[in-house]
Amino acid sequence: MRGPFFEADWRREQLRTNLWLVPVLQTVAITLLFGITYAVDRSAYDGWFRLPNFVLNGSADSARVVLATVAAAIITVVGIVFSITIVALTLASTQFGPRMLRNFVRDPGTQLSLGTFVASFCYAMIALVSVGGGPHGDFVPHLSITVTFMLTLVDVAILIFFLNHIATMIQLPVMIANIATTIVDEVAAMERASSFGVGTARGPSQEELLARFAESGAPIRTPRSGYLQVIRHDVLVKIATKADAVVQLPHRPGHFMVAGQVIAWVWPPEAAGSVEERLALGHVAGAYRTLAQDISFGLDQLVEIALRALSPAVNDTFTGMTCVDWIADCLCRISSTWRPQRIRRDREGNIRVIAFQPDFVRLIERTFDTIRQAAVGMPAIMIRQLDALAKVIDQVPNRVHRTALIRQAEAIQRSNLATVADPSDRDDVTARYEAVMAMVAPAATVRA
């Protein structure tokens, strides 16, 4: 895939989600550092100046022994770090779910630790090779050897950091909190980019254009299967403006596309040919979902952890409650910033792109429905969900959003009355339900 049609967030996500980029960059940087120290050592060897007293001295044989020992020790530590990383990935796959592996792979602390050890090993090996004969006797890179010892001390500090980082990162509450923070950051990034292609209203309305699409819109089909990962709407606006056309996108990032499925509609139909080639470059499909434009995926991760915790095989109620708490935090924090742009206009104000975006009501349903269905007969989860709804209702003034939250509370109460056997537990859930409904008493009627 190439061209300027990909979102910067998507490119950054692809570069972050691997274990090779940071080690390669650090290795290149350490190679440049060796070039500098080697040049200084050569100048000192040729008698241009004298190295400071803190620089280590010794013969060529002792230098070879020291560098070989350091390189062997570092590569052993690299093996240990890789082993710990694999264990952490295995725990993440079994405890959090396979979709959480990308969060561990993209973790900058893990990448930095691996890169530091690999770069230090490369530096020691290059310094070892540089030891040899010369016109003034054996050449020993004294400054490079000193830097090697300094890098060894840095490696010790990095190893301690890495062990503490992994021990902290594999804890479920920390993992859940990181996912929630990432969701909020992605929403803020999307909000900053939402100003592209939005102008003053002019030309046919959305309803008129949708009617024209239904009558004579030309379909554009995706050439490959996979999850739709990114759509660059601002580029599509420019493409549609150049072709004097309107593009409708019936799918959003996160939807699975089958090869040959309609990925867009173009009106007028004669403009479909000029739009199709660039539109194919502007859509990226892959084997997995990403958070770059798919906010639902982040919430799905929290829901997945909750479902695993509430399954009979695990039966971890407290982890489920933690997920509900952070879901409430996400909904509260994005309630005022999540304004999906379904219509994109050109500078003249004409509609050029009509996109499908999940609204806040859909996010509420996506997060509460599945957990409520998995928490049948579990009053603790029902109470925690009602508490979460109360927190969100308190910060959501929109009447439509509040109606969706009320529907969730009513569904929880119906499940409570139908599945909770103990009367005292049922009364506890009912009391919490009535407290939630009392917050919206002017707009809703309490129903059992």
N, C-alpha and C positions, 0 to 999 in steps of 0.2 A: 504494500500500500504506500502511495506517495502523494505528493501534491499538497497545496495549502488548504485543503478542505477539512482538516481535522481540528477539533477543538484543542486548545492548548492544555486544558485540563486532562483530556484524554491522552495526549502525548505524554504529559507528566506522569499520569497513572501507569502507562506502559513502561516508562523508564524506571519508575519507583518499584514496580512489582517484579523484581528479579534479584538474584544474589550475585550477579556478576558485574553490574555497572559500577557500583561504588568501589569494589576491590580493584577494578581495572583503572579507574581514575586515580586511586591512591597509589597504585603501582607506577603509573606514568609520572605522578608527582614525585614519588621517591626516587625514580630514575633520574629525573631532572635535578633533584637534590644531590644525588651522587655525582652527577656531572660537575656540579659546582664544587663539591668537596674534593673531587679528584683533580680538578684544575688547580685548586689551592695546594693540594699535596704535591702535584707536579712542580708547581712554582717553588715551593719550599725545598723540594728535592734538588732542583736546579740551582739553588742558592739565591733566589731572588729576595727572599726574606726568611725570617725565623719564626716558627710556630710558637704560640704562647706556651707557658709552662704547664697549663692544665691539660694540654693535649698529651695523650698517652704515647709512650715510647716503647720500643722493643725491636727485636730482630724479626726477620722475615719468617722464620720457622714458628716463633711464638705467635706472630700475627695469624698465620695459617691455622694454628691450633685453636686460637681464640675464636676466629671467625667461623671455623667449621663447627665448633662446639655450640656457638650461639645459633647458627643456622639450623642445626639438628634439634636444639631445644625448641626453637620457634615453630618448626614444622610439626613437632610433636604436639605442641599446644594447639596448632591449627587443626590437627586431627581431633583433639579433644573438643574444641569449639564446634567443629562440624558435627561431631557425635551428639553433643548437647542440643544443637539446633535440630537435628533429626528427631531426637526424643521429644523436644518441644512441639515439633510439627505433628508427630504421632499423637501426642496428648491432645493437641488442638483438634485433630481430625476425629478422635473418638469422643472427646468430652464436649466440644463446642459444635462440631459438625464439619464436614469437608469444605464447606464454603468459607470457613473461617481461616483456612490455610493462607489465603492471600493476605490477610491482615498481618500474619506473622512474617511472611516473606517480605512485605513492603515496610516492615518496621525498620526505621533508620538506625536504631541502636544495634541490632543484629548485623546489618550491612556494614556499619562502621567498624564493629569489632572484627569481623572477618577480614575486611579490607586492611585494617591496621596490621594484623598478623601476617597476612600475605605480603604486604608491602615491605614489612621489616625483614621477612625472609629473603625477598628479592634483593634488598639492599645488602644484606650480609653476604649473599652469594656473589653479587657483582663485585663487592669489595674483596672477597676471597680470590676471585679470578684476577683482579688487578695486581695482586702481590706477585712480583717477579723481578727479574734482573734488569740492570740499567747501566748506563755508561759510568756512573759514579758508585757502583755497587748495587746491592739489592734495593729495589724500590718498595717501600712500605708506606701505605697510605695512612699515616698516623691520624690525621683529622677524620678520615672516614671510619677508622676503627673506633675513635672516640664517639662519633655520631652513632655508630652501631650499638655501643653500650648505652647511650642515652635512649635510643629506640627500644632497647630491651627493658629499661625502666618504665617507659611509656606502655609497653606491652603488658607489664605486670599490672599497672593501674587499669588498663583496658580489660584485662582478664577479670579483675575484681568487679569492675563495673558490669561486665557481661554476665557474670554469675548472679549478681544482684538483680540485674535487669530481667533476666529470664525467670528468676524466682518470683519476681513481681508480676511479670507479664502473663504468666500462665494462671494467675488467680482470676477466677471468674468475675468478681466485681470489677477488677481493673479492666479486663477485656470488654465487659459490657459498657463501662464508662467511656472507653476509647471509641467504641463504635458509635455511641450517642454523640460524642464530641465531633467525630468525623461527619456525621449526618448534618449537624448544624453548620459546620464549616462549608460543606458542599452547597447547602441551601444559600448561604451568604454569597458564595462564589457565583452561583447561578443568578442570583438577584443582581449582582454587579454587572453581569453580562446580558441582562434582559433588556437593556436599553437599545440594543442594536436592532435596526429595522422597525422601529415603532414611530409612527408619525401621526399627524392630524388626520382624522377620518375624512375620506373623500372617495368617490366612486361607488360601485355597487356594494351593498351590505353583505354581511356574512350569510344571511339567509338566502339572498338572491344568488350568491355564488354557489352555495350548496345545492340549490335547485338546478343550476346549470351543470354542476358536476353529475347530478343524478340523471340528467337528460343526455349529455353528450361528452362527459369527461373521459379522457384517454388514460388507461392504466399503465403504470410502469411497474415491472416485476423485478424482484430481487434476484440476482444471479447466483446466490449462494445461501446455504442454510446457516443458522446460528442465531445467537441473541443479538438483537440490535443494541449496539453499545453507545453510539454517539450520532447526533445529527447536528450539523452546524447551520443553525437557522439563519444567521446573518449572511452567510454565503448563498444559501438558497434564495434569500430575498434578492440578492444581486443577480443570480441566475434567472429567476423569474422575471425580474425587471427588464433585463436585456432581451428576453424572449417575449416580453409583453404578455405574460401568462400568469396564472394563479396555480399554486401547488397545494394540494391537500395531503396531509400526512395522517393516515388512519391509525398509525401505530406509534408508540413512544419507545425510547430507550428502555430496555428490560424485557420487551416482548420477544418471543421466539419466532423467527421467520423461517419458513420453508422455501427452498429454492423454487422460484416460479410464482410465489405469492405476491399479491399486489402490495407494493410498499408505498406507492404514491399515486395520486390522480392529478392530471394536468388539464386545465382548461385555458384557452380553446384547444381542441384535440390536435390541431395541426402544429402546435408548439411542442408536442411531446417529444419529437425527435431531437430537438435542440436541447431539451432539458435532461433527457434520460442519461446521456453519457456523464455529465457532471454530477447529476444526482446520485449515480452509482458510486462515484468517488466520495461524495459527501456523506454517505452512510457507511458505517463500519459494523460488520457482524463478526462475532467471535464465539468461542465455545463457552464463554462464561459471561456473567453480568458484571458491570463495574458501577462504581458510585459517581462517576463523573457527571452524568446527567440523570441517573436512575436513583432518585431519593427513596423510592419504595424498596429498593434492594437493601438499603441500610436498615430500614425498619423491619424488613423480612429477616434480617440476621438476628435482631433482638427477639423476634417472635420465634425463630427456629430454636434459639437457645432455651427459651421458655418452654416450648413444646417438648424438647428433649428432657428438661428438668421435670416436667409434669407427667411424663410417660410412666406407666407402671414399672418398667424395668429400672428406672432411676429414682423416681418418687422424691425429688428434691424440691420441696415446696418453697424454701427460702430463695433459691435461685430464680424460680419463677416470679416471686414477689419482687426481687431485685430488677428483673427485666421490665416488669410493669412500672416500677418507679422511674426507670430511665426512659421508657416510652412516654410517660407523662411529661417528663422533663423536655424531651424532644418536641412533643406537640405544643407545649407551652412556649418554647423558644422560637419555633418556626411559625406559630399561629399569626404573628404580625408581619412576617417577612415573606411567607410563601404565597406569592402571587403569580401563578403560572400564566405565561403569555400564550394564549391559543392563536391569536391573530398577530401577524407581523406585516407591517406596512412599509412601503418605500418612502423616499423623502417627500414625494408629492402627496402621500396619504392614501394611496391605493393599496388595497389588500393584496399581498403577494404570497403569503404562506398561511395556511390554516392547519395548525398542529394539534395533536391530541396530547393533553397533559392531565395527569390526575390532580384533582382539586383536594382541598383540605378535608372535605367530607369523606372522600375515598381513602385518604390516609387513616382517618379515624376508624373506618370500617375494617381496613386491612389489618390494623394492629389489635383491635379489641375482639373481633369476631372469632378468630381462630383460637386465641387463648381462652376465651369464654367457653368455646366448644370443648376444649381439652380439659377445662377445670370443672366439669360436671360433678356435682356432689362434693366440691371442695370449698367450704365457706371461707377459708383463709384467703384464697385467691379472689373470690368474689368480693370480699370486703376490700382487698387491696385495689382491685379494679375500680370499685366505686369511689375509693379515696382518690385514685388517679383522675377519674372523671370530674370529681369536685375541684381538683386543682386546675384542670384544663378549663372547666366552665368559668372559674373565677377570673381567668385571663383572656377569655374569648368573648368579645362583645357581640360578634356577628350572630344574628338570629338563626340563620340557616345552619351555621356550625353548632350552635347550641341545641338545635332540634336534633341533629345527628347524635350529639352526646346524650341527650335525653333518651333517644331510642336505644342506645347501648345500655343505659341504666335500667330501662324497662326490661330489656332482654335478660339482663343479669338477674333481675328480680323474678322473672318467670322461671328461669332455670333454678333459682333458689327454692321457690315454692314447689317445683316439680321433682327435684333431685336430692335436696338436703333432708335427711330423715329425722335428725334430732331437732326437737322443737326449739330448744335454747339457741342452737346454732342458726336455725332459720330466723329466729327473732333478731339475732345480732345482725344478720345480713339485711333484714327488713328495716331495722333501725338506721343502718347506714344508708340504705336506699332512700328512706324518707328524708334524711338530712340532705342528700344530694338534690332531691326534688324541691326541698324547701328553698334552695338557692335560686331556683327558677320559678318559684310559685306564681309570679305574675304572668308567666308565659306558658305554663304547663299545669296540668292537673295530675295529682298523684293517683296512680292506678296500680292496683295490686296485680 
